Amino acid sequence: MKNFTLSLSALALAFVLASGISSCKKEKTCHGTVRVVNATGTPVSDATVKLAVTGADVAYESTTDGSGNATFEVELPAIFDVSATKSTPSPVSGTGILRLDEAGKSDDVTVTVN
């Protein structure tokens, strides 16, 4: 009976330790939101937003929603150059920087298009 209790206790301890270790895993993806607005601060929908890393072959692209937001989920932490463009009714563009330089990091940036 003593061996059974000892074995059960060891199994319970192993389970607690294993579940504690798995809960400490860090998220590896980074999340970013680019908000695109015009010169008066009004959100710009249907703008094309591109993220790129200078000198690297890394690029992401999205389109802003009705609130002027484009969201990104990236696997590779980096500092991204942001470009936002909209061609109609008249061409406008703007740039910015999105800092997603740590795994699990989230960041937001507002880009004004003129």
Order of alpha helices (4+ residues) and beta strands (2+ residues): alpha-beta-beta-beta-beta-beta-beta-beta
